């Protein structure tokens, strides 16, 4: 594993856990959004895998499978 892959590994695992929790609950709060955003941009860049997880959230919102609460 190269240095760039190591740099992304931890945040990607955290993002995957956050996204899975949000999707399984069917709700995303402003606090969830802030947490997800802060972890996603922590390194100043986003990997392809991180973008894929974020896009899952957008897909669920667009298809009304995810409700935004406390906005």
N, C-alpha and C positions, 0 to 999 in steps of 0.2 A: 504494500500500500504506500503510495507516495504522500508527500507532505500535504498537498491540497486535499486529498481524500481524507486524511486524518483530521484536518481542520474542519471539514464538513460533517464528519461522522456523528459527533455528539449532538450538535444542533438538529441534525436530520432525525435522529432518534427521538428527540424531544418534540419536534414538530409532528412527527408521525403519531406519537402518543396523544398530543393535543388534538390533532385533527380527528383521530379515531374516537376520542372522548366526545368531541363536539358532535360528530356525525351520529354516534350511537345514542346521544341524548336527544337529537333532533332539534336542538336549540343552540344558538350562539349569542352570547351576551357581549356587551361592550368590553367587559373585562377579559373575556375569551379573546376578543379581537386584539386588544392591547398586548396580551401575553403572546399570542401567535405572532404578531408583528414584531415585537421586541426580540423574540427568539429567531425569527426568520432573517432579520437584518443585522443580527449581532456581529457577523463577520464583515459586513459591508457589501457582501455579494450573496447571491442565491444560486445554489446548485440546481441542476436540472431536476433532481429528485425533490428538492424543496418546492420548486415551482409546481411540480406535479401534485404535491399534497395541497398546496394553496388552491390550485385549479379544481381539486375535488370539492373544496368548500364552495367555490363559486358555482360549480355545477349543481350542487345540492340547493343552493339559494335560488338559482334560476329555475329549477324544476320544482320549487316549493316543497322540497323534502327537508328543508332546514329553515327554522323560524328564527328571526332575529328578535331578541328580547332585551329589554332595558336599554334601548337606544334613545 
